């Protein structure tokens, strides 16, 4: 299901589109412009909710950083959300992993006053806080590490923005449950109710529990409590 199809389904659940109404064909349709915009926000907010709970499937991917002599800081992929597993970089040449410096840059600046300029073998990485998600290495790579490729596993962004973007679920059963959750969020937003009260809405909770049951990687237990 793509973003446009999700918005159409949400609008039908909420009876914005009903009877013989045609589906919208783009987000620029003017007949229901305000509701279309709100439906997009509801879906995006619901995706954000699931991302924060680490429930969205097929996020895991891999990328690399190519080291450059005397260069301390490197940008991660633009679709980077967070590291997958233990945050680290893998050097296949030396067959080692480079882990985060304990305490980050604040601890490192007291550990070594010249941490930004000392050249050598990168032993640790740390966050380099800028307007983008950057990491830096200690030591700063010297010439023997020039062009060395470091791999890292991360969870990529699955946010939707364009009408053709795929809503990030494996099948229609998951997508339909998700859209019902987003529809309840849309209803709260449209009626100017506090979205924090969604967790008291029976329809929302029912759809979300179905979605969780289908997303979880293992089967739910067949029995509860002690067996004697």
N, C-alpha and C positions, 0 to 999 in steps of 0.2 A: 504494500500500500504506500503510495506517495503522499506528500503533504497535501496536495490539492484534494485527493480522494478522501483523506482524513477530515479535512475541513467540511467537505460535502456531507460526509456521514454524520459529523457532529451537528451540522445545521439541520439535518433531517431528524436526528434524535430530539433536538430542541424545538422542532416544528417551525423553524424559520423557513425551511423549504418543506413544502407539503403537497399532497395530492399530485397534480400533474405538473408541478413546478419543475423546470429543467435544472439540472445541476449547474453550478457555476463553472465556467470554463477557464477563469483566471482570477487572480486576486485583485485585479483592477476592475472587476464587474461593479457597476454603480448601484444596482438595484438594492443590494444588501450590504453596502460598503462598510458601515459601522460594525455590523455583526460579523462580517468576514474578517475584519481586522482583529476583533476581540477573540474570534475563534482561533486565529493564528497564535495570539498571545497565550490563550488557554492551553493549547497543545504544547507550545514551547515551554511554558511554566511547568507543565506536568512532566515533560521529558527531563527538565532540570531537577525536579523532585526525585525522579528515579535514578538519575546519574548520581545525585548526592547520596543515595542509599545503596549505590553500587549494584544495581539490579539490571541495568540495560545490558543486553547480550552483544556479542561479537564486537567489543571495543578493542580487544587486545591486538596490538600490532608492534612492529619493530622498525627502528630507524638507526642511523649512524651519525656520528660527528667525526669530521676529519680534522685532526690537530694541525696546527700551524706553528712554526717556530716563534717563540716569544709572544704568542697570543694566549691571553689568560682566559677570556670569556667567550662563550659560544651560545648561539640561540638554538633552542629546541624547535621541533616542528611546530608550525602554526596551529595544527589541530591537536596539539598536546593538551591533555587534561590533567593527568597525573601519572606517575610511574606505575608499572605493573609489578607487583611483588615487592621485593626489597629494592629500593632505589639504588641502582648501580650501573656502571658501564663496563662492558666486557671487551678486553683486548685479546683478540684471537692469536696475535703474534707471540705475546708473552704468556698466554693462557692464564690471565689473571682478571679479577674483577676489581674495579676501583669504587670504593664505597664513600658515602658522605662523611665529611669531617664532623666529628661529634661536637655539637654546639654551633655549627655553622660559621659564617664569616666573623661574627662577633667574638667567638672563642678563638678563631684562627688569628685575628689581628693582635691578640695578646700573646699568643703562642710564638708567633714569628713576626717581628716588626716589618720584615721585608717580604711578606708573603705574596705581594703583588708583582714582585720583580725577580725573585729567586728562580733561576732556571734549573731544570733537572728532570727526573722521571716523575710524571704525575702520580702521586700516591693517594690523593683524596680529591673529591669534588665538593663544591658547596654552591648554594644559591647565590647568584649575583643579581640583586634586586634592581631591575630596570623597568621600562614600560612594556617589555616583552619578557617571556619566561626564558631566562638565561642561566646557564651554569658556568662556573669557573673551576679551574684546576690548580691544585697545589701539589707539587711544584708547577710553575709555568713550564710548558713543554720546551725542551731544548731541541737542537737540530737533529738529534738522533730519533726524535719522535715526530718529526715533520711528516705530514701526510699519513700518519698512523690513524687507522679507522677504529673508532670505538662504538660498539653497538649498545643500544639500550631498548628495553621493552617498556611500552607505555600504553595507556588507555587513551584512545583518540576521541575527539569530540564527535558526537553523533547528533548534534543539534541540527534541526531543519530550518531552512530559510527560504529556499526557492520552491516553487510549486511542484517541481519534479523530484525534489529530494525525497529519499526513501525514509519513511518512519521506521526507526530501528528495531524491528521485531522479526522473528523468524518465520512467523506464519500469521494467517488471518485471525485465528483464534486469539492470539496474544494482542494483535493490533486492534481487534474489535473491543476487547476488554479495556485496552488503554484508551481508546476513543471515548468509551462511556465514562471513564474517569475524567477525561478532559472536558466532556460535555457537562458533567456536574460542576466542574470548576468554572466553566463558561457561564452556567446558570447563576452561580454565586456572584461572579463578576458583573454580569449583566443587571442583576437586581441589587447590586451594590452591597452585598452581604460580605462579612468578614471571611476571607478565604481560610483563615485559621480554623474556622468552625467546620471545614470539610470533614475533619476526622470524627464528627458527630453525625454525619450524613449517611444514612443506611445504604442508599444506592451507591455512593462513592466507595464506602468500605467494602461492600459486596463485590463490586467490579475489581477493586484493587486486590482483594484476597484471591479472586480467580486468576488475576494476572500474575500474582506472586507464585501461585501454585503451578502455573504453566512455565514460568521463567526459571524456577529453581532447578539446579542441575541434577538433583537427586530426587527420588520418589519420596513422598511423605510417609512417615511411619504408619504401619497398619494397625498397631496396637499402642495404647497409651497406658501408663501406670505400670506397676509391678506385676510380674507374672509369677504365680505360685505353683 
